Amino acid sequence: MTDLQAILDSIHAELLPRLGEGKVADYIPELAKVDPKQFGMAIATVDGNVRSVGDADIPFSIQSISKVFMLTLALGKVGEGLWKRVGREPSGTAFNSIVQLEREEGIPRNPFINAGAIAISDVVLSGHAPREAIGELLRFVRYVADDESITIDDKVARSETQTGFRNIALANFMRAYGNLDHPVEHVLGVYFHQCALSMSCEQLARAGLYLAARGTNPITGHSVVSPKRARRINALMLTCGHYDGSGDFAYHVGLPGKSGVGGGILAVAPGIGSIAVWSPGLNKVGNSQLGAVALEMLAARTGWSVFGD
């Protein structure tokens, strides 16, 4: 059996001199205040164990990692009909591109770019007031993480609401094409609050376990999604989870993953466990710079990869 704690400790020790690399997401004022020299990593395995290192117990803004949980909820509501409104292909453009959305007549390329996630929020909002939809997401994340202490950071949500002009433009664009059913301000209220979910690496690793264990949370025994749906969410994470850095992440790490501009990454090793890493400094495409390095080191030392040993 691989000594995962020793591997985590060695990765942490090697990366210590590099803490602070990358650039925090300063276009969201609350995220600009985060100390870039923090680093945490946690692995939750399907046997129910959690191993961690560094700042793995400090909550951070998970941002776009929340799109994985919202996608799960939306698929639960409308099933495969979801793909009439959102594509499943890598974008090859920035996560907040307006050009691509215009060319493709209001149908976002995939559920993980901002436009796609806004469309997903519209689906989850169906039949709810915005506050209820946000509550549904929070209940779901607490359920899969088996942790009632998870919260939404209202300061971050407010900060995004005040500065999210490009997201407002994307939402209005989709509304103009008939791909949003609800008022733009309601949909964006849900979207900005989901991105402001605050979780530690340990909580996030536990929350992602259902994707590593064929759709079932192995700690609680609860079935979350079917094995087929878990496989398909993993496939989308592998191909689209890192925006236009997705191919590079697949090449170097070889695991499904979803990044967020808060500096977190959730990765899934099917049948083995889920991994969460957090380092606030981002690379040029908006993914955690040291987080990706740490996951590449982990994959190399464990042999975990969806492409073989």
N, C-alpha and C positions, 0 to 999 in steps of 0.2 A: 504494500500500500504506500503510495506517495505521501511523504510528510508535507502536507500542504502548509502547515504553520511555518516550517523551516523555509519553504519556498517564498512565502509572503514576507518573512523577515529578511530574507536575502534581497528580494526586490526592493523593499523599503530602504535597506541599508545602501544599496547601489544608487538609488535615486535621490537620497538625501542631499548630496551636493548640488543637485539640479533643481531643487524646489524653487518655485517662483518663475520658472520658464514659461513662455507664452504670454498672452495678453488677456486680462479679464474682460468680460463683456461690458464695456463701459457705456454702451448706448442705452443700457437699462440702469438708471442712476443707483438703485439699491445694490445691484450686482457689482457696480464699480467700487463699492466700499469693502468688498470681501478681500481678506488677506490672501494674496496669491501663494504664499509659502505653506499652504496646508496640503496634506495628502493623506488619503485614507483608502483602504481596500478591504473588501470582505468577500468571502466565498461561502455560500450556503449550499450544502450538498444534499442529494436526494435522500440520504439516510438521516437527515434532520440536524446535522451538525453545522455550526457556523464558526468559521475561523476568520480573524481579522487582524489588521495591523494599522498603526498610525492613527489618523483622525477619523476612524471608521464609525465612531459613535456621535460625531458632530453633524447635526442636520444642515442640509444645504438645499438650495432651490433646484429641484430636479428638471425644471423647464421642459424641454421637448421629450424627455424620457416618458413624461406623462402621456404622450401620444400612443404609446404601446397599450396602456390601460384603457384609454378612451376608444381605441380601435377594437379592443376586446369587447367593451360594452356595446359599441355600435353594431358589431357583427352579431352579438346576442339579440339585438333588437330587430334587425332587418335581414340578417343572413347575407347570402351572396348577392342580394339585390343592391347591396352597398356599392358594388363595382360599376353600377350605372352612373354613379356620381363622382367617383374617384378612381384613378387608374392604379396600375400595379407596377409601373416601370420606373427605373432610376431616372432622375431628372437631368443630371448633367449640367444643371445651372444652380445658382445660389438658392438657399433654402427659402428666401423671400422674394424670388424673381416674379416680376409682373409681366415681363415680356412673354414668357412661355405660356402663362395663363391666358393671355390675349390670343396667342396663336392657336391655342387648343380650345378656344371658345368656352372658357369658364370651367373646364373639367381639369382639376389638378392632376398632375402626373402620378402622385402616390400619396398615401395617407400620412407620411412623415414630414414632407415639406410643409411650410406654414399654411399655404392655401388648402392643402389636403386635410390638415388637422382642423382647420376652421370649418370645412365641410362636415367632418366627422362630428365636431361639436354641435353642429346644426342637427344632425341625426339624433344624437343623445338628448338634445333639448326637446325633441318632439314629445308633445303631451305634458311638458313640465314648464313651470316657471324657472327662470335661470337659477335661482337659489336652490331649487329642488334638484336640478341637473348637477350642480356643483356638489350638493349633498350626496347624490347617487355615486359620483366618482369617489368622493372621500370615503364613503362606506365600503365601496368595492376595494379600494387600495388597503384600507384597514383590515378587510376580510382576507385578502390574499397574503398580506404581511403578518396576519394574526397579531395585530398591534393597534390598540385603540388610541394610542397617544399621537398618531400622525396627524398633522395639521396643515392648513394653508397659511402661508405668510402674507397677511393683508398688506403689509408695506410694499412687498414685491409686486403684488397684484395691482396696487394703486400706482406704483412706479411705471408698470407696463402700460396701464390704461392711459396715463398722461403722456407717454412718449411713443405709443404704438401706431404711429401714423401710417406706416407702410402696411401693417396688418389691417388697418381700417380700409385702406385702398384695396387690398386683396379681397376683403369681404364684400365691399361695395361692387367690385368687379364681378364677383360670382353672383351676387344678387341681381345685377343687371342682366346676366345670362340665364337667370332662373334657376341657379344651382344653390340658392339658400332659401329656405322656406320661412324663416323667422326674421324679425327685425335685426339689422346688423348689430345694433348696440347690445341686444340680448345675447346673440351668438358670441360676440367678442367678450362680453362679461364672463361667459362660461370659459372661453378659451384663455383669457388672461389669468383667471383663477386656477385653472388646471395647471398652467405652467408654473404657478407660484406654490405648488405642493412642496412641502419641506420634509425631507427624509434623510436619514443617515445611510451610509453604505450598508450597514448591517440590516436596516429595515428594507432597503431597496433590494438587496440580494435575496432576502426572504420573499419579498413580493414577487420576484421574477421566477420563483421555483416552479410554478405551474407550467411554465414554458419549457423547463428542463425535464419535467416528469410526465410527459404525455398528457398535459392538460389537467392533472390532479395535483393539489397541494399535498406533498408527502408528509408534512408535519401534522396537518389537521385531518388528512384523509378526504377532504372535500374535493369533489369534481368541479372544476372551474369552467373548462371548455372541453370539447371532444379532442382526442389525439390528433385527428386530421386538422382541426382548426389550430391547435398549438403548432403543428408542423408548418402551416401556411403563414402564421404570424412570424415564426422564426425565419421563414424564407424571405418575407418582406423586410425584416430587420437586417438580414444579410445583404440584400441587394440595394436597400434604400435607407438604411438606418443612420448613415453618416453623410447624408447629402452627397455632394460631389466628391467626397472623400471615401465613399462606400467601397469602391473597387480596391483602393489602397488598403483599407482596413481588412477586407476579406483576404487580400494577398498576404498581409503581414501577420494577422491574428487568426483568421480562418474560423471565426465563430460569429453567429448572429449577434448584432449589437445595436444599441440605440444610444446616441449621444444627446447631451443637452448643453446649452450655452452657459449653464451654471458650473460647468466643468465636470459633470458626472457622465459616466458611461455604464449602462447595464449590458452585460454580455451573457450569453446562454451556451452552456456546453450540454447538448441534449443527452439525457440519460445519466448525467454526472452531477450537474449543479448549475447555479447561476452566480455571477460575479458582478459586484458593483465596485467601481473605482471612482475617486473624486480628486481632482487637482484643478483649481479654478482657471489657470492660464490656458488660453485657447491657441490653436494653430490658425493658419490663414483661412481655413475653410470652416472655422467655428467649432472644432472638436477639441476636447481636452488633449493638450500636447503630451504631458507626462502620463495621463491616463491610458492613451493608446500605446505608449512605450511599455508601460507596466503590463498591459494585457498581452503584448507581443512576447515579453519575457516569460509571463506565466504559461502561454501556449507552448513556447519552446521548451520549457522545463518540465511540463506535464505531458506533452504530446497531444493535448486536447485540440482537436480540429474536426470540423465536419467533413474535411477532405481526406481523412485518413491519418494514421500515426506519422 
